[in-house]
Amino acid sequence: MSQIDLFGSSANDPDLFGKQDAIRHLTNGEYRFLSNFYSKADSDRLFLALKKKAEWKQESMKMYGKIIPFPRLTAWYGDDDRPYSFSGITLQPLVWLPELLEIRAKLEAVAQTKFNSVLLNLYRNGNDSISWHTDAEPELGQNPVIGSVNFGATRTFQLRHKFTNQKIDIDLSHGSTLIMQGELQHFWQHQVPKTTKPVKDRINLTFRYIKHD
């Protein structure tokens, strides 16, 4: 796997933000991982605020004739009142929390793109998870940029190429961010699997830009 640093230094050198920051070029896509996007103090502050203030819901979906609850809690925030549908459910956006606007502004500056919505996931323990999927809904556009910000317990994020089955594991830790871009969503699935290891709660935010006609 080749590595190209955005700021002209080697992949082992800190970038201008004081973090490890390189674009990882894959077959059919790329991602960018910053392990210390937020300091521990800011990560603690934002984690506690979002856990308390976000309007968490237990969504469910119909599968094989049964109603199956999602193994995590979710909340959806966005710029307008237009719904967003995925995995058989439709979400109505809530009004942005100040903390979400703060995170969005910081992420947009680094990702060099605009985001108008965010999906929050609360993983309460190791039994909570999200299965293999892509973020490739038509309203996200041809090659969407997805910005994932993480607070709380470290969980393993897995990428899997849809045709070669190549897998990549990334430990998403407290205060880290993962930016997925290029054609990655069309060729790579991703998941956060269950774990039997003792693990505390974790909040993940996936920012995206929804295109409306």
N, C-alpha and C positions, 0 to 999 in steps of 0.2 A: 504494500500500500504506500503510495507516494504521499509526502507531506510538504506543503508549501506554506510558509508563514506569511501572514498578511502584511507584515511590516518589514519584510526583507531580512529578518534574522533567522537563525536556525530554529527548529521546532522545540529545542530545549531551552531557548532563551525566553525571558519574560517579555511580553509585549508592552506597548505604551501604557496599558491599563494595569500593569503589574501582575498579569495572569498568563498562564499557558494558553496561547491562542493560535491555532493553525487550522487551515482548511484541510480536511482529510478528503482527498479525491478517491472515490470508489468507482467501480464499474457501474455506470448508470446513476450517477448522483454524487452528492458531497454533503458533508456536515462540518460543523465548527463547534468545538467544545471548550468552554471556559469553566474551569473547576472552581475558581474563586470570583465569580461575577459579583457577589456581594460579600462583605465582611461578615464575620460571625455575629457581631452586634446587630447589624442591619437585618441579617437573616433571621435572627431570633425575634426581632421586633415585628418583621413582616409576617412571619409564621404565626405568631400569637394573634396578631390583628386579623389576619385572614381566617384563621380557624374560628375566631369568635364572631366576626362580622359578616362573613359570606353566608348567603342563604342556601345552605346545603340541603340537597334532596336525595332521596333514594329512588332513582329512576329504575324502570324495568322494561323488558322487551318480551315480545311473544316469540317463542321458539318451539317448534315441534308441537304446537297446540297448547303449550304451557306458558304461563307468565313467569319469567325468570328475572329476579332482581339483579341489578348490576352489583358486582362485588366491590363496590366503592361508592362514595357519595360524590355528587357533582353539583356545579353551579355554572351558569352561563351569563356572561356580561357582554354588552356590545353598544355600538354607537347609535343604533336606531331600533325600531320596534319590529323589524322583520325577523321571522323565525329562521332557525337553522335546524336541518334534519340530518341525522346520522344514526346508524345502527337501529333503525326502525323507530326512533323517537324524534319528536320535534320539540325544540326548546325555544322559549321566548326570552329575549335578552333582558337582563336587569340593568339598572342604572349603575354606572361605574362607581366603585368605591375609590376614595382618595388614594389608598395604597395601590390599587390596580393601575390607576393613572400614573402614579410614580414609577411603578415597574415598567409599564408600557413605554414611557418616555426614555428610560435608560436603555431598554432593549432596542427600541427603534434607532437610537443613536449608534449602537454597535452593529446592528443587523443592516443598517442603511436601507430600511424599507418601512412602510406604514402598516400598522395593525389596527383593525377596527372591531375586534372581538377577541374574547378569551374564554376557554373552557377550563374550569377548575376541577381537579380531582382530589379527593381526600381518601388516602389509603390508610385505614385505621389500624391495620396490623398486617402480618404476613399472609393472611388469608385473602386480603383484598388484592385485586390484580386487574389487568386489562389484557385481553387476548390479542392474537395476531390480527393486525389491520393496517390499512393505509389511510392517510388523510388526503384523499384524492377526489373529493366530491366536486362536481362540475363548477359549483359556485366559487371554488377556491382558485380557479384559473388553471392555466396549462402547467406551469412549474411553480407550485406554491412554496413560499417560505414559511416554515413553521418554527416559531421560537418557543422553546420549552424552558421554563424556569422552575427550580426545585428548592423546597424548604423542608426541613425535618429529617427523618431517617433516610439513610442511603439505601436506594433500591437499584437493582440491576436492570438496565434498559437494554433490550436485545433488538438487533436489526437482522433481517434474513432476506436474502435475495430471492425473488419469486421464481427464478428459473435455475439458478446454480445452487441454491440452498446454502450459499456462503453465509456464515453468521458472525456477528460482531457484538461483543458485550461491552457496555459502558456503565460504570458505576456513577449514578447521578446523586451527588452528595449535597449537603446543606449549602445553599447559596450558589449552586452551579447553574449554568445554562447550556442548552444544546440547541443549535440552530441548524435545521435541516433545509436543504435547498437544492436547486437544479432539478433534475428529473427523478430524484430519489423516491418521491411518493408513488411514482408509477412503477417502480421496479423493486422496491424494498418494503417489506412489511416490518412492523415493529410491535413490541409487546413489553409489559412489565409482568413477569410470571409470579405466581405465588412462591412463598418461601417458608420452609419449616423452621428457619432460624428466628429466634426472638428479635422482633423489630418493632419499633415504636411508629407512631403515625407520621405521615408524610403528605405534603401538599405539592401538587404539580400544576403548573399553569401552562397551557399551550395557546399561544397567541397566533392569530391568523388574520388574513384579510379576506373578507367575504365580498365577492363581486355581485352586485345587483343590477338587473336590467333597468 
